[in-house]
Amino acid sequence: MIKENCKLALLSIKANKMRAFLTMLGIIIGVAAVIAIMTVGNSMTKGVQKQLESYGVQNITIYVNPIDYNQELSEADYQTMKITPETLHKLANQYKGKISAISVEASAGSGTVIKDANKANVDITGVSAGYFKANNIKLKGGNLFNEFAYEQGKNTAIVADKFAEQLFGANYSLDDVLGKEFEVNINDEYMNITVIGVYEYQQSGSMMRGSNKNISTNVYIPLKTAWNYSHDETIFDATVVAAEGQDPVALSTEIKTYLTDVMANTLGDKFYVDAYSNQTMIQENTKTMNQMTLAISMIAAIALIVGGIGVMNIMTVSITERTKEIGTRKALGAPDRMIMLQFISEAIIICLIGGLIGIVVGLLLGNIAAHFMGYTPEVSIASIYMSVGFSMAIGVFFGYSPAKHAANMNPIDALRYE
C-alpha cells in the first residue's frame, strides 16, 4: 500500500518536474539556511572554545576590584588594591597540592630590536616562574629562567621564534640567537638582554591580518627585572593554575573566600577580591553562542514554514487537476484513507527530496562560510536530523488539509467535474 502510494507520488512529481521543483525551492532554502547557520555557529563556538582552552582550562584569575566603579580612587587607594607577593606566597602554602603554579606578569614597555637592516617589534614582559605553565609556552631551544635570575633580576630573556625569523630570516638557526646579547630601544631608553631561550610563537587566526614583519612579539624577562626597570612592583591580578584532577570552578570559590579573609583589613569597604575560572568563562561563552545560533536558526526556519505553505498550495492545485482521477478511484472502491494517504505521501516525498537537496546545499555553504571566517568547519549532525524531520513534518502538516479535501470528495461530483 505504502509502496504503491510512493510510486504514484513519484510519477506525479516526474510528470510535473518544474512545478515540483518550484514547490521544493522553499524547503530547499529553509533547510539549507538552517544547516548553514548551525554549521557556522558550531564552527565559531568550537573555534572560540579551543582558543579559550589554549589560555588554560585549569587557570583561575584573581584580582581586586572597586565595589563602586564610579568612585574616585586616590593613589593610596591604588596601593590598597595591590596583591602582594606575600599574599600569593600564603595562598600557595594554603592550597599546596591543589595549586600547581601561580603566574604574575608586568609590562616593561614596548620597543624595537635592530639587527643590520632588519628590525623586530617587541613587548617586554616580566614574568614569574608559573607564567610559562599558565600560558602553555613551549620552548623550541634553550632554557627557562633559573631561580637565581628571578631573585637577582638578571637581564636574561626568552624570545619568540618569530623574533629570530624577523632578525635573521626564515632559515635562522638557534645558534644565531641563543647566548647573544641584543639592545632594545624602549621609549628612547636602552635595555641590553641576553637570550637564553626561544619559544614557539602562537598567533590566533583572527589576528593574522598584517605583514609578519610588523608583528610584535613578547620578550620575556624575569619579573624582578621588569620591576627594577619600571620601578613599579604593583600586582593587580595573578593567575593560579589548578593542579590536575582539581575542579577549577570549585577551587576558584575557595580561593576567593580565603583571599577575602586574608585581605579584609587592607581592602576595607571600597574593594573586593574576585577569582574567576577560565572553565566558567568557556562554559558561559559556549552557552551564549549556542543560544545565538539557535535563535538565528529559528528565524531561518521561517523559510521552512513559507515552503510548507507552498506545498499546501501546489497540492490543492494538483487535487483540483486530478478530480476525475480521484472520482474514478473512489468509484472503483478506493477507501477514503487510501486517497488521503496518496496525497499525503506525495507532499512528504516533495518535502523529503527538497530537504535532502537543502542538506547538501547547506553543508556546502556552511563549510565555505566557516573557511572564509578562518574556522575549522564543524558540521551539526543534530541540525541535519532536525531539518529532515521538520521537512517530513511539514509534508504531513501542510499536505493533510488538501488530502482530507480529496478524500471527502463525492465520487459522482468528482466524475462530472470539468
Summary of the structure (lengths in Angstrom):
residues: 418
radius of gyration: 33.7
end to end distance: 29.3
largest distance: 105.8
contacts: 1380
relative contact order: 0.20
helix: 58%
strand: 19%
